[in-house]
Amino acid sequence: MQYLSTRGKTPPIGFTQAVLMGLAEDGGLLLPRTIPRIGTDTFASWQKLSYPDLAFEVMSRFVDDIPVSDFKDILNRSYATFAAPDITPVVHHGDLHILELFHGPTLAFKDIALQFLGNVFEYLLNRDNSALNIIGATSGDTGSAAIYGVRGKARINIFILHPHQRVSPVQEKQMTTVLDDNVFNIAIRGSFDDGQAIVKKIFNDREFKNKYRLGAINSINWARVLAQVVYYVRGCLHVSAHEKDSSIDFAIPTGNFGDIFAGYIARKMLPPGTIRQLVLATNDNDILARFVTKGDYSQATVKITTSPSMDIQAASNFERYLYYLLDSDPSRTRELMEEFTKNGKINLSGYHDQIRRDFAAVAVSEGEVTETIAAFYKEHDYILDPHTAVGVKAAQKFKTVGVPMVCLATAHPAKFAAVVEQTIGKSLDVPASLAGILDKPSRCELMDPEKGKIQAFIAAKVGTP
Ligand SMILES: *Cc1c(COP(=O)(O)O)cnc(C)c1O
């Protein structure tokens, strides 16, 4: 499989090069040249596969430059760290299916992609006898998942920027208590978008990028999207085992457009009609909901909510969808993204009909989030985290009789214990991986969100290559 840039100025490359490149050299995002289609019989034959075997079937169609046995080994190791035997279990409550994606080492769905990505990086660096400095921005969950994906790995350093005091205390500690020598946490005085903008700028500084061999773990990295496609397929297989021949809807709490974009790819891959509707759910940071409902993609200031991993106003994966929306026209994609960078908005109302065919969307208010957590607990004795609650609220709104609805449960409620406990009036059981975490020793650097300063910090820690 070859990978192309959404902005059309990067020569086609293979999967492993795409993983190492992260952001395309022309500033675009990498996409596979085609999306492989899965026939009905093939899809049905996957019903009984284990998670790693299913991951192999789905992902290997996009990867032809890692030998089969090595790829299988990477996948087996990546999912051996999960606490649930079937990796992404599905539970049923009322008329909803809840696809639990939070059984990895850091209790959020990001582990599913980042355990894999860490192992792929390690494999490629060993193969090429080289080293990598990973740099990424996090709104809370990516950071710890990425750190757990690469901690202690030779040949890799990781630098994670998080917005100072805007992640939950547990999220912060999950990152900063990892004291391995190759892990560097930077708290920036600013928002997640500030951190993400700096990371993008550093990647666009080609000289620095090449000198320090930078690698990306943000959802701009295609490997992450790809790994996330698998659990959509898994969700469909699970539902179709119970409810034959029916189309399936998914509700996805999203901020960076990453998770929902994986669903968009899954829908293109699977037999037509397998996935019907993708419901995009945002919190009060509603840029993506406005985009779908009005064609208005315009940045507002970031609001702080109880679902901090979605407090985002510039969705880094949006460009991938935009490219498809524009009929895979890289010049037009480049023009519009440059316009967005300059003005903070683009008007896509001309594409409204297509956008509405691709997604349904709603923004969920803070009041609705706590109401949903409380009501779901009362009715079903099941505790939602605030991100999952955003998706569940949206699912309730768009649920159609006779069409199964799968809600992606993106984090364990204990990661956001304060708000959840207050809402349900009961303290949560602490999962083993979080026991005592708030009192553990930690390490973190507080810095201004300035590209030059962050680059100097990286250079000082890495030394001159
Ligand atoms: C990152 C995250 C999201 C949003 O994921 P996107 O890739 O931005 O769609 C939702 N919930 C949780 C818990 C997260 O960590």
The ligand as a Tripos MOL2 file, in Angstrom:
@<TRIPOS>MOLECULE
LIG
   15    15     1     0     0
SMALL
NO_CHARGES

@<TRIPOS>ATOM
      1 C1         -8.9250   11.5390   23.0310 C.3       1 LIG1
      2 C2        -10.2100   11.2280   23.6570 C.ar      1 LIG1
      3 C3        -11.4200   11.4510   22.9940 C.ar      1 LIG1
      4 C4        -11.4920   12.0940   21.6260 C.3       1 LIG1
      5 O1        -10.8110   11.3560   20.6550 O.3       1 LIG1
      6 P1        -10.5650   11.9550   19.1960 P.3       1 LIG1
      7 O2         -9.4840   11.1580   18.5920 O.co2     1 LIG1
      8 O3        -10.2470   13.3720   19.3800 O.co2     1 LIG1
      9 O4        -11.8070   11.7550   18.4510 O.co2     1 LIG1
     10 C5        -12.5850   11.0620   23.6240 C.ar      1 LIG1
     11 N1        -12.5670   10.5040   24.8500 N.ar      1 LIG1
     12 C6        -11.4330   10.2850   25.5230 C.ar      1 LIG1
     13 C7        -11.4810    9.6780   26.8690 C.3       1 LIG1
     14 C8        -10.2110   10.6260   24.9490 C.ar      1 LIG1
     15 O5         -9.0730   10.3900   25.6120 O.3       1 LIG1
@<TRIPOS>BOND
     1     1     2 1
     2     2     3 ar
     3     2    14 ar
     4     3     4 1
     5     3    10 ar
     6     4     5 1
     7     5     6 1
     8     6     7 2
     9     6     8 1
    10     6     9 1
    11    10    11 ar
    12    11    12 ar
    13    12    13 1
    14    12    14 ar
    15    14    15 1
@<TRIPOS>SUBSTRUCTURE
     1 LIG1         1 GROUP 0 **** ****
